[in-house]
Amino acid sequence: MAKTVILHVVNEDAIVADMEDLPDPSANYFVCTNIRKKDGKPVSYIERGVKQVLFPWNRVSFIEVMESQEEKRSVVDFYREG
């Protein structure tokens, strides 16, 4: 199952993508699919029809891994009735 991540690319706005597995820190690059802006619009520097993009580690500041719908359902939220 693909994980949704937010990539913080150096000197660019953050973008949203999917990854099959978390990247190996010792690799030179990692693979992403379904790349889009945070608002869902296409990323201007990626051509239409591109299925996968290989990002070099030196172009990425950090990666945020979003929780899946499955993980959200398994979390018990506490609330107080007022």
PDB file of N, CA, C and O in Angstrom:
ATOM      1  N   MET A   1       0.839  -1.185   0.000  1.00  0.00           N
ATOM      2  CA  MET A   1       0.000   0.000   0.000  1.00  0.00           C
ATOM      3  C   MET A   1       0.877   1.238   0.000  1.00  0.00           C
ATOM      4  O   MET A   1       1.808   1.340   0.798  1.00  0.00           O
ATOM      5  N   ALA A   2       0.594   2.164  -0.871  1.00  0.00           N
ATOM      6  CA  ALA A   2       1.393   3.380  -1.012  1.00  0.00           C
ATOM      7  C   ALA A   2       1.179   4.312   0.180  1.00  0.00           C
ATOM      8  O   ALA A   2       0.086   4.403   0.739  1.00  0.00           O
ATOM      9  N   LYS A   3       2.248   4.992   0.545  1.00  0.00           N
ATOM     10  CA  LYS A   3       2.193   5.983   1.612  1.00  0.00           C
ATOM     11  C   LYS A   3       2.153   7.366   0.969  1.00  0.00           C
ATOM     12  O   LYS A   3       2.865   7.620  -0.003  1.00  0.00           O
ATOM     13  N   THR A   4       1.333   8.249   1.500  1.00  0.00           N
ATOM     14  CA  THR A   4       1.293   9.623   1.030  1.00  0.00           C
ATOM     15  C   THR A   4       2.323  10.418   1.819  1.00  0.00           C
ATOM     16  O   THR A   4       2.367  10.354   3.048  1.00  0.00           O
ATOM     17  N   VAL A   5       3.157  11.173   1.091  1.00  0.00           N
ATOM     18  CA  VAL A   5       4.215  11.957   1.728  1.00  0.00           C
ATOM     19  C   VAL A   5       4.175  13.392   1.218  1.00  0.00           C
ATOM     20  O   VAL A   5       3.653  13.670   0.139  1.00  0.00           O
ATOM     21  N   ILE A   6       4.730  14.284   2.007  1.00  0.00           N
ATOM     22  CA  ILE A   6       4.941  15.661   1.583  1.00  0.00           C
ATOM     23  C   ILE A   6       6.445  15.848   1.466  1.00  0.00           C
ATOM     24  O   ILE A   6       7.179  15.695   2.443  1.00  0.00           O
ATOM     25  N   LEU A   7       6.900  16.184   0.253  1.00  0.00           N
ATOM     26  CA  LEU A   7       8.320  16.388  -0.007  1.00  0.00           C
ATOM     27  C   LEU A   7       8.635  17.874   0.059  1.00  0.00           C
ATOM     28  O   LEU A   7       7.959  18.690  -0.567  1.00  0.00           O
ATOM     29  N   HIS A   8       9.643  18.213   0.805  1.00  0.00           N
ATOM     30  CA  HIS A   8      10.100  19.595   0.885  1.00  0.00           C
ATOM     31  C   HIS A   8      11.375  19.695   0.056  1.00  0.00           C
ATOM     32  O   HIS A   8      12.481  19.439   0.534  1.00  0.00           O
ATOM     33  N   VAL A   9      11.179  20.079  -1.213  1.00  0.00           N
ATOM     34  CA  VAL A   9      12.276  20.177  -2.170  1.00  0.00           C
ATOM     35  C   VAL A   9      12.980  21.512  -1.973  1.00  0.00           C
ATOM     36  O   VAL A   9      12.327  22.535  -1.766  1.00  0.00           O
ATOM     37  N   VAL A  10      14.310  21.509  -2.035  1.00  0.00           N
ATOM     38  CA  VAL A  10      15.107  22.713  -1.836  1.00  0.00           C
ATOM     39  C   VAL A  10      14.709  23.773  -2.864  1.00  0.00           C
ATOM     40  O   VAL A  10      14.636  23.488  -4.060  1.00  0.00           O
ATOM     41  N   ASN A  11      14.456  24.984  -2.400  1.00  0.00           N
ATOM     42  CA  ASN A  11      14.108  26.152  -3.226  1.00  0.00           C
ATOM     43  C   ASN A  11      12.822  25.975  -4.037  1.00  0.00           C
ATOM     44  O   ASN A  11      12.657  26.633  -5.064  1.00  0.00           O
ATOM     45  N   GLU A  12      11.922  25.115  -3.608  1.00  0.00           N
ATOM     46  CA  GLU A  12      10.631  24.903  -4.268  1.00  0.00           C
ATOM     47  C   GLU A  12       9.543  24.813  -3.196  1.00  0.00           C
ATOM     48  O   GLU A  12       9.840  24.626  -2.016  1.00  0.00           O
ATOM     49  N   ASP A  13       8.296  24.945  -3.609  1.00  0.00           N
ATOM     50  CA  ASP A  13       7.187  24.717  -2.693  1.00  0.00           C
ATOM     51  C   ASP A  13       7.074  23.227  -2.408  1.00  0.00           C
ATOM     52  O   ASP A  13       7.473  22.400  -3.228  1.00  0.00           O
ATOM     53  N   ALA A  14       6.538  22.893  -1.260  1.00  0.00           N
ATOM     54  CA  ALA A  14       6.340  21.492  -0.892  1.00  0.00           C
ATOM     55  C   ALA A  14       5.349  20.844  -1.857  1.00  0.00           C
ATOM     56  O   ALA A  14       4.412  21.491  -2.325  1.00  0.00           O
ATOM     57  N   ILE A  15       5.567  19.559  -2.148  1.00  0.00           N
ATOM     58  CA  ILE A  15       4.681  18.820  -3.041  1.00  0.00           C
ATOM     59  C   ILE A  15       4.242  17.530  -2.368  1.00  0.00           C
ATOM     60  O   ILE A  15       4.913  17.026  -1.467  1.00  0.00           O
ATOM     61  N   VAL A  16       3.114  17.002  -2.814  1.00  0.00           N
ATOM     62  CA  VAL A  16       2.565  15.762  -2.281  1.00  0.00           C
ATOM     63  C   VAL A  16       2.851  14.651  -3.281  1.00  0.00           C
ATOM     64  O   VAL A  16       2.775  14.866  -4.491  1.00  0.00           O
ATOM     65  N   ALA A  17       3.179  13.468  -2.781  1.00  0.00           N
ATOM     66  CA  ALA A  17       3.470  12.328  -3.653  1.00  0.00           C
ATOM     67  C   ALA A  17       3.127  11.040  -2.921  1.00  0.00           C
ATOM     68  O   ALA A  17       2.826  11.046  -1.727  1.00  0.00           O
ATOM     69  N   ASP A  18       3.177   9.939  -3.655  1.00  0.00           N
ATOM     70  CA  ASP A  18       2.979   8.613  -3.080  1.00  0.00           C
ATOM     71  C   ASP A  18       4.277   7.833  -3.197  1.00  0.00           C
ATOM     72  O   ASP A  18       5.018   7.979  -4.170  1.00  0.00           O
ATOM     73  N   MET A  19       4.549   6.996  -2.189  1.00  0.00           N
ATOM     74  CA  MET A  19       5.721   6.109  -2.183  1.00  0.00           C
ATOM     75  C   MET A  19       5.267   4.724  -1.778  1.00  0.00           C
ATOM     76  O   MET A  19       4.438   4.573  -0.882  1.00  0.00           O
ATOM     77  N   GLU A  20       5.804   3.720  -2.430  1.00  0.00           N
ATOM     78  CA  GLU A  20       5.491   2.345  -2.055  1.00  0.00           C
ATOM     79  C   GLU A  20       6.117   1.998  -0.711  1.00  0.00           C
ATOM     80  O   GLU A  20       5.462   1.406   0.147  1.00  0.00           O
ATOM     81  N   ASP A  21       7.371   2.362  -0.526  1.00  0.00           N
ATOM     82  CA  ASP A  21       8.096   2.122   0.723  1.00  0.00           C
ATOM     83  C   ASP A  21       8.855   3.378   1.091  1.00  0.00           C
ATOM     84  O   ASP A  21       9.136   4.216   0.234  1.00  0.00           O
ATOM     85  N   LEU A  22       9.183   3.507   2.348  1.00  0.00           N
ATOM     86  CA  LEU A  22       9.999   4.644   2.755  1.00  0.00           C
ATOM     87  C   LEU A  22      11.388   4.495   2.141  1.00  0.00           C
ATOM     88  O   LEU A  22      11.895   3.379   2.022  1.00  0.00           O
ATOM     89  N   PRO A  23      12.005   5.605   1.751  1.00  0.00           N
ATOM     90  CA  PRO A  23      13.295   5.527   1.059  1.00  0.00           C
ATOM     91  C   PRO A  23      14.430   5.084   1.971  1.00  0.00           C
ATOM     92  O   PRO A  23      14.415   5.306   3.182  1.00  0.00           O
ATOM     93  N   ASP A  24      15.406   4.453   1.345  1.00  0.00           N
ATOM     94  CA  ASP A  24      16.616   4.019   2.040  1.00  0.00           C
ATOM     95  C   ASP A  24      17.560   5.217   2.156  1.00  0.00           C
ATOM     96  O   ASP A  24      17.946   5.781   1.133  1.00  0.00           O
ATOM     97  N   PRO A  25      17.941   5.622   3.365  1.00  0.00           N
ATOM     98  CA  PRO A  25      18.816   6.791   3.521  1.00  0.00           C
ATOM     99  C   PRO A  25      20.179   6.635   2.854  1.00  0.00           C
ATOM    100  O   PRO A  25      20.830   7.633   2.547  1.00  0.00           O
ATOM    101  N   SER A  26      20.619   5.400   2.626  1.00  0.00           N
ATOM    102  CA  SER A  26      21.930   5.200   2.009  1.00  0.00           C
ATOM    103  C   SER A  26      21.877   5.231   0.479  1.00  0.00           C
ATOM    104  O   SER A  26      22.922   5.201  -0.171  1.00  0.00           O
ATOM    105  N   ALA A  27      20.684   5.289  -0.100  1.00  0.00           N
ATOM    106  CA  ALA A  27      20.547   5.350  -1.564  1.00  0.00           C
ATOM    107  C   ALA A  27      20.815   6.769  -2.053  1.00  0.00           C
ATOM    108  O   ALA A  27      20.760   7.720  -1.274  1.00  0.00           O
ATOM    109  N   ASN A  28      21.104   6.906  -3.339  1.00  0.00           N
ATOM    110  CA  ASN A  28      21.344   8.229  -3.921  1.00  0.00           C
ATOM    111  C   ASN A  28      20.051   8.938  -4.293  1.00  0.00           C
ATOM    112  O   ASN A  28      20.029  10.163  -4.405  1.00  0.00           O
ATOM    113  N   TYR A  29      18.978   8.188  -4.484  1.00  0.00           N
ATOM    114  CA  TYR A  29      17.702   8.749  -4.899  1.00  0.00           C
ATOM    115  C   TYR A  29      16.564   7.891  -4.361  1.00  0.00           C
ATOM    116  O   TYR A  29      16.793   6.798  -3.844  1.00  0.00           O
ATOM    117  N   PHE A  30      15.331   8.394  -4.487  1.00  0.00           N
ATOM    118  CA  PHE A  30      14.150   7.620  -4.131  1.00  0.00           C
ATOM    119  C   PHE A  30      13.073   7.884  -5.176  1.00  0.00           C
ATOM    120  O   PHE A  30      13.119   8.887  -5.888  1.00  0.00           O
ATOM    121  N   VAL A  31      12.097   6.971  -5.263  1.00  0.00           N
ATOM    122  CA  VAL A  31      11.081   7.015  -6.304  1.00  0.00           C
ATOM    123  C   VAL A  31       9.741   7.462  -5.725  1.00  0.00           C
ATOM    124  O   VAL A  31       9.327   7.004  -4.660  1.00  0.00           O
ATOM    125  N   CYS A  32       9.064   8.371  -6.447  1.00  0.00           N
ATOM    126  CA  CYS A  32       7.734   8.850  -6.071  1.00  0.00           C
ATOM    127  C   CYS A  32       6.795   8.724  -7.257  1.00  0.00           C
ATOM    128  O   CYS A  32       7.220   8.787  -8.411  1.00  0.00           O
ATOM    129  N   THR A  33       5.516   8.545  -6.963  1.00  0.00           N
ATOM    130  CA  THR A  33       4.484   8.506  -7.996  1.00  0.00           C
ATOM    131  C   THR A  33       3.382   9.491  -7.617  1.00  0.00           C
ATOM    132  O   THR A  33       3.337   9.993  -6.494  1.00  0.00           O
ATOM    133  N   ASN A  34       2.490   9.759  -8.580  1.00  0.00           N
ATOM    134  CA  ASN A  34       1.315  10.608  -8.347  1.00  0.00           C
ATOM    135  C   ASN A  34       1.696  11.942  -7.699  1.00  0.00           C
ATOM    136  O   ASN A  34       1.160  12.307  -6.652  1.00  0.00           O
ATOM    137  N   ILE A  35       2.612  12.654  -8.320  1.00  0.00           N
ATOM    138  CA  ILE A  35       3.120  13.906  -7.768  1.00  0.00           C
ATOM    139  C   ILE A  35       2.165  15.050  -8.097  1.00  0.00           C
ATOM    140  O   ILE A  35       1.692  15.175  -9.226  1.00  0.00           O
ATOM    141  N   ARG A  36       1.890  15.883  -7.089  1.00  0.00           N
ATOM    142  CA  ARG A  36       0.972  17.001  -7.239  1.00  0.00           C
ATOM    143  C   ARG A  36       1.291  18.049  -6.183  1.00  0.00           C
ATOM    144  O   ARG A  36       2.003  17.782  -5.214  1.00  0.00           O
ATOM    145  N   LYS A  37       0.748  19.253  -6.391  1.00  0.00           N
ATOM    146  CA  LYS A  37       0.895  20.299  -5.380  1.00  0.00           C
ATOM    147  C   LYS A  37      -0.029  19.967  -4.211  1.00  0.00           C
ATOM    148  O   LYS A  37      -0.867  19.070  -4.309  1.00  0.00           O
ATOM    149  N   LYS A  38       0.125  20.680  -3.127  1.00  0.00           N
ATOM    150  CA  LYS A  38      -0.715  20.440  -1.952  1.00  0.00           C
ATOM    151  C   LYS A  38      -2.194  20.652  -2.230  1.00  0.00           C
ATOM    152  O   LYS A  38      -3.038  20.029  -1.585  1.00  0.00           O
ATOM    153  N   ASP A  39      -2.521  21.524  -3.181  1.00  0.00           N
ATOM    154  CA  ASP A  39      -3.922  21.773  -3.521  1.00  0.00           C
ATOM    155  C   ASP A  39      -4.439  20.814  -4.598  1.00  0.00           C
ATOM    156  O   ASP A  39      -5.573  20.953  -5.055  1.00  0.00           O
ATOM    157  N   GLY A  40      -3.616  19.845  -5.005  1.00  0.00           N
ATOM    158  CA  GLY A  40      -4.038  18.844  -5.977  1.00  0.00           C
ATOM    159  C   GLY A  40      -3.733  19.188  -7.421  1.00  0.00           C
ATOM    160  O   GLY A  40      -3.937  18.356  -8.305  1.00  0.00           O
ATOM    161  N   LYS A  41      -3.248  20.396  -7.684  1.00  0.00           N
ATOM    162  CA  LYS A  41      -2.932  20.817  -9.048  1.00  0.00           C
ATOM    163  C   LYS A  41      -1.607  20.189  -9.501  1.00  0.00           C
ATOM    164  O   LYS A  41      -0.794  19.779  -8.673  1.00  0.00           O
ATOM    165  N   PRO A  42      -1.397  20.117 -10.819  1.00  0.00           N
ATOM    166  CA  PRO A  42      -0.138  19.546 -11.318  1.00  0.00           C
ATOM    167  C   PRO A  42       1.065  20.416 -10.964  1.00  0.00           C
ATOM    168  O   PRO A  42       0.946  21.634 -10.825  1.00  0.00           O
ATOM    169  N   VAL A  43       2.218  19.778 -10.822  1.00  0.00           N
ATOM    170  CA  VAL A  43       3.469  20.479 -10.546  1.00  0.00           C
ATOM    171  C   VAL A  43       4.015  20.987 -11.882  1.00  0.00           C
ATOM    172  O   VAL A  43       4.110  20.215 -12.836  1.00  0.00           O
ATOM    173  N   SER A  44       4.374  22.266 -11.968  1.00  0.00           N
ATOM    174  CA  SER A  44       4.740  22.894 -13.240  1.00  0.00           C
ATOM    175  C   SER A  44       6.006  22.310 -13.870  1.00  0.00           C
ATOM    176  O   SER A  44       6.116  22.292 -15.096  1.00  0.00           O
ATOM    177  N   TYR A  45       6.954  21.838 -13.079  1.00  0.00           N
ATOM    178  CA  TYR A  45       8.214  21.348 -13.638  1.00  0.00           C
ATOM    179  C   TYR A  45       8.208  19.847 -13.928  1.00  0.00           C
ATOM    180  O   TYR A  45       9.250  19.278 -14.254  1.00  0.00           O
ATOM    181  N   ILE A  46       7.050  19.205 -13.814  1.00  0.00           N
ATOM    182  CA  ILE A  46       6.928  17.785 -14.161  1.00  0.00           C
ATOM    183  C   ILE A  46       5.935  17.666 -15.315  1.00  0.00           C
ATOM    184  O   ILE A  46       4.815  18.172 -15.236  1.00  0.00           O
ATOM    185  N   GLU A  47       6.351  16.999 -16.377  1.00  0.00           N
ATOM    186  CA  GLU A  47       5.532  16.868 -17.582  1.00  0.00           C
ATOM    187  C   GLU A  47       4.292  16.017 -17.328  1.00  0.00           C
ATOM    188  O   GLU A  47       4.278  15.170 -16.435  1.00  0.00           O
ATOM    189  N   ARG A  48       3.255  16.254 -18.125  1.00  0.00           N
ATOM    190  CA  ARG A  48       2.043  15.432 -18.053  1.00  0.00           C
ATOM    191  C   ARG A  48       2.377  14.006 -18.468  1.00  0.00           C
ATOM    192  O   ARG A  48       3.235  13.788 -19.323  1.00  0.00           O
ATOM    193  N   GLY A  49       1.714  13.057 -17.874  1.00  0.00           N
ATOM    194  CA  GLY A  49       1.899  11.657 -18.236  1.00  0.00           C
ATOM    195  C   GLY A  49       3.059  10.968 -17.550  1.00  0.00           C
ATOM    196  O   GLY A  49       3.270   9.773 -17.760  1.00  0.00           O
ATOM    197  N   VAL A  50       3.821  11.686 -16.733  1.00  0.00           N
ATOM    198  CA  VAL A  50       4.944  11.078 -16.011  1.00  0.00           C
ATOM    199  C   VAL A  50       4.382  10.183 -14.920  1.00  0.00           C
ATOM    200  O   VAL A  50       3.530  10.608 -14.139  1.00  0.00           O
ATOM    201  N   LYS A  51       4.861   8.935 -14.865  1.00  0.00           N
ATOM    202  CA  LYS A  51       4.355   7.994 -13.872  1.00  0.00           C
ATOM    203  C   LYS A  51       5.200   7.974 -12.609  1.00  0.00           C
ATOM    204  O   LYS A  51       4.663   7.892 -11.504  1.00  0.00           O
ATOM    205  N   GLN A  52       6.513   8.050 -12.762  1.00  0.00           N
ATOM    206  CA  GLN A  52       7.411   8.019 -11.610  1.00  0.00           C
ATOM    207  C   GLN A  52       8.467   9.101 -11.755  1.00  0.00           C
ATOM    208  O   GLN A  52       8.878   9.445 -12.863  1.00  0.00           O
ATOM    209  N   VAL A  53       8.903   9.635 -10.613  1.00  0.00           N
ATOM    210  CA  VAL A  53       9.991  10.608 -10.592  1.00  0.00           C
ATOM    211  C   VAL A  53      11.015  10.123  -9.580  1.00  0.00           C
ATOM    212  O   VAL A  53      10.669   9.703  -8.476  1.00  0.00           O
ATOM    213  N   LEU A  54      12.277  10.187  -9.973  1.00  0.00           N
ATOM    214  CA  LEU A  54      13.375   9.828  -9.087  1.00  0.00           C
ATOM    215  C   LEU A  54      13.981  11.114  -8.548  1.00  0.00           C
ATOM    216  O   LEU A  54      14.526  11.910  -9.312  1.00  0.00           O
ATOM    217  N   PHE A  55      13.890  11.323  -7.240  1.00  0.00           N
ATOM    218  CA  PHE A  55      14.435  12.515  -6.604  1.00  0.00           C
ATOM    219  C   PHE A  55      15.770  12.189  -5.963  1.00  0.00           C
ATOM    220  O   PHE A  55      15.869  11.209  -5.225  1.00  0.00           O
ATOM    221  N   PRO A  56      16.807  12.989  -6.226  1.00  0.00           N
ATOM    222  CA  PRO A  56      18.077  12.803  -5.511  1.00  0.00           C
ATOM    223  C   PRO A  56      17.946  13.347  -4.089  1.00  0.00           C
ATOM    224  O   PRO A  56      17.291  14.365  -3.869  1.00  0.00           O
ATOM    225  N   TRP A  57      18.564  12.675  -3.138  1.00  0.00           N
ATOM    226  CA  TRP A  57      18.476  13.090  -1.742  1.00  0.00           C
ATOM    227  C   TRP A  57      18.965  14.517  -1.527  1.00  0.00           C
ATOM    228  O   TRP A  57      18.442  15.221  -0.664  1.00  0.00           O
ATOM    229  N   ASN A  58      19.969  14.961  -2.305  1.00  0.00           N
ATOM    230  CA  ASN A  58      20.516  16.294  -2.056  1.00  0.00           C
ATOM    231  C   ASN A  58      19.558  17.418  -2.459  1.00  0.00           C
ATOM    232  O   ASN A  58      19.845  18.581  -2.174  1.00  0.00           O
ATOM    233  N   ARG A  59      18.435  17.114  -3.110  1.00  0.00           N
ATOM    234  CA  ARG A  59      17.445  18.122  -3.487  1.00  0.00           C
ATOM    235  C   ARG A  59      16.271  18.192  -2.511  1.00  0.00           C
ATOM    236  O   ARG A  59      15.372  19.014  -2.685  1.00  0.00           O
ATOM    237  N   VAL A  60      16.271  17.339  -1.488  1.00  0.00           N
ATOM    238  CA  VAL A  60      15.139  17.267  -0.563  1.00  0.00           C
ATOM    239  C   VAL A  60      15.598  17.619   0.850  1.00  0.00           C
ATOM    240  O   VAL A  60      16.550  17.037   1.368  1.00  0.00           O
ATOM    241  N   SER A  61      14.902  18.588   1.468  1.00  0.00           N
ATOM    242  CA  SER A  61      15.231  18.972   2.845  1.00  0.00           C
ATOM    243  C   SER A  61      14.745  17.923   3.829  1.00  0.00           C
ATOM    244  O   SER A  61      15.501  17.456   4.681  1.00  0.00           O
ATOM    245  N   PHE A  62      13.464  17.554   3.703  1.00  0.00           N
ATOM    246  CA  PHE A  62      12.908  16.507   4.555  1.00  0.00           C
ATOM    247  C   PHE A  62      11.614  15.991   3.950  1.00  0.00           C
ATOM    248  O   PHE A  62      11.054  16.594   3.034  1.00  0.00           O
ATOM    249  N   ILE A  63      11.148  14.863   4.478  1.00  0.00           N
ATOM    250  CA  ILE A  63       9.940  14.200   3.990  1.00  0.00           C
ATOM    251  C   ILE A  63       8.992  14.012   5.166  1.00  0.00           C
ATOM    252  O   ILE A  63       9.392  13.513   6.218  1.00  0.00           O
ATOM    253  N   GLU A  64       7.731  14.411   4.988  1.00  0.00           N
ATOM    254  CA  GLU A  64       6.701  14.162   5.996  1.00  0.00           C
ATOM    255  C   GLU A  64       5.866  12.979   5.522  1.00  0.00           C
ATOM    256  O   GLU A  64       5.396  12.971   4.385  1.00  0.00           O
ATOM    257  N   VAL A  65       5.680  11.990   6.375  1.00  0.00           N
ATOM    258  CA  VAL A  65       4.868  10.820   6.047  1.00  0.00           C
ATOM    259  C   VAL A  65       3.502  11.001   6.696  1.00  0.00           C
ATOM    260  O   VAL A  65       3.395  11.117   7.917  1.00  0.00           O
ATOM    261  N   MET A  66       2.461  11.024   5.872  1.00  0.00           N
ATOM    262  CA  MET A  66       1.102  11.222   6.354  1.00  0.00           C
ATOM    263  C   MET A  66       0.510   9.888   6.801  1.00  0.00           C
ATOM    264  O   MET A  66       0.854   8.841   6.253  1.00  0.00           O
ATOM    265  N   GLU A  67      -0.370   9.923   7.785  1.00  0.00           N
ATOM    266  CA  GLU A  67      -0.995   8.687   8.226  1.00  0.00           C
ATOM    267  C   GLU A  67      -2.087   8.276   7.236  1.00  0.00           C
ATOM    268  O   GLU A  67      -2.767   9.122   6.655  1.00  0.00           O
ATOM    269  N   SER A  68      -2.238   6.986   7.061  1.00  0.00           N
ATOM    270  CA  SER A  68      -3.227   6.466   6.119  1.00  0.00           C
ATOM    271  C   SER A  68      -4.617   6.458   6.756  1.00  0.00           C
ATOM    272  O   SER A  68      -4.762   6.635   7.966  1.00  0.00           O
ATOM    273  N   GLN A  69      -5.637   6.248   5.918  1.00  0.00           N
ATOM    274  CA  GLN A  69      -7.009   6.145   6.427  1.00  0.00           C
ATOM    275  C   GLN A  69      -7.130   4.978   7.403  1.00  0.00           C
ATOM    276  O   GLN A  69      -7.853   5.061   8.396  1.00  0.00           O
ATOM    277  N   GLU A  70      -6.425   3.905   7.115  1.00  0.00           N
ATOM    278  CA  GLU A  70      -6.447   2.723   7.985  1.00  0.00           C
ATOM    279  C   GLU A  70      -5.885   3.062   9.368  1.00  0.00           C
ATOM    280  O   GLU A  70      -6.436   2.639  10.385  1.00  0.00           O
ATOM    281  N   GLU A  71      -4.791   3.824   9.404  1.00  0.00           N
ATOM    282  CA  GLU A  71      -4.192   4.223  10.676  1.00  0.00           C
ATOM    283  C   GLU A  71      -5.106   5.189  11.435  1.00  0.00           C
ATOM    284  O   GLU A  71      -5.189   5.130  12.662  1.00  0.00           O
ATOM    285  N   LYS A  72      -5.782   6.065  10.715  1.00  0.00           N
ATOM    286  CA  LYS A  72      -6.694   7.014  11.371  1.00  0.00           C
ATOM    287  C   LYS A  72      -7.839   6.291  12.065  1.00  0.00           C
ATOM    288  O   LYS A  72      -8.264   6.691  13.149  1.00  0.00           O
ATOM    289  N   ARG A  73      -8.343   5.215  11.437  1.00  0.00           N
ATOM    290  CA  ARG A  73      -9.454   4.473  12.042  1.00  0.00           C
ATOM    291  C   ARG A  73      -9.021   3.717  13.302  1.00  0.00           C
ATOM    292  O   ARG A  73      -9.830   3.499  14.203  1.00  0.00           O
ATOM    293  N   SER A  74      -7.752   3.320  13.365  1.00  0.00           N
ATOM    294  CA  SER A  74      -7.303   2.528  14.504  1.00  0.00           C
ATOM    295  C   SER A  74      -6.936   3.382  15.717  1.00  0.00           C
ATOM    296  O   SER A  74      -6.748   2.844  16.808  1.00  0.00           O
ATOM    297  N   VAL A  75      -6.831   4.692  15.551  1.00  0.00           N
ATOM    298  CA  VAL A  75      -6.472   5.580  16.654  1.00  0.00           C
ATOM    299  C   VAL A  75      -7.725   5.934  17.439  1.00  0.00           C
ATOM    300  O   VAL A  75      -8.757   6.280  16.863  1.00  0.00           O
ATOM    301  N   VAL A  76      -7.625   5.843  18.753  1.00  0.00           N
ATOM    302  CA  VAL A  76      -8.740   6.204  19.621  1.00  0.00           C
ATOM    303  C   VAL A  76      -8.539   7.652  20.048  1.00  0.00           C
ATOM    304  O   VAL A  76      -7.542   7.987  20.687  1.00  0.00           O
ATOM    305  N   ASP A  77      -9.487   8.503  19.691  1.00  0.00           N
ATOM    306  CA  ASP A  77      -9.427   9.913  20.091  1.00  0.00           C
ATOM    307  C   ASP A  77     -10.212  10.104  21.379  1.00  0.00           C
ATOM    308  O   ASP A  77     -11.297   9.547  21.544  1.00  0.00           O
ATOM    309  N   PHE A  78      -9.666  10.886  22.278  1.00  0.00           N
ATOM    310  CA  PHE A  78     -10.346  11.211  23.511  1.00  0.00           C
ATOM    311  C   PHE A  78     -10.973  12.587  23.373  1.00  0.00           C
ATOM    312  O   PHE A  78     -10.368  13.515  22.836  1.00  0.00           O
ATOM    313  N   TYR A  79     -12.178  12.697  23.861  1.00  0.00           N
ATOM    314  CA  TYR A  79     -12.855  13.978  23.809  1.00  0.00           C
ATOM    315  C   TYR A  79     -13.667  14.169  25.084  1.00  0.00           C
ATOM    316  O   TYR A  79     -13.977  13.220  25.804  1.00  0.00           O
ATOM    317  N   ARG A  80     -13.989  15.397  25.325  1.00  0.00           N
ATOM    318  CA  ARG A  80     -14.747  15.725  26.530  1.00  0.00           C
ATOM    319  C   ARG A  80     -16.039  16.371  26.109  1.00  0.00           C
ATOM    320  O   ARG A  80     -16.053  17.305  25.307  1.00  0.00           O
ATOM    321  N   GLU A  81     -17.132  15.867  26.660  1.00  0.00           N
ATOM    322  CA  GLU A  81     -18.430  16.470  26.365  1.00  0.00           C
ATOM    323  C   GLU A  81     -18.606  17.661  27.296  1.00  0.00           C
ATOM    324  O   GLU A  81     -18.282  17.604  28.482  1.00  0.00           O
ATOM    325  N   GLY A  82     -19.124  18.731  26.727  1.00  0.00           N
ATOM    326  CA  GLY A  82     -19.223  19.942  27.517  1.00  0.00           C
ATOM    327  C   GLY A  82     -20.565  20.379  27.870  1.00  0.00           C
ATOM    328  O   GLY A  82     -20.726  21.399  28.539  1.00  0.00           O
TER     329      GLY A  82
END
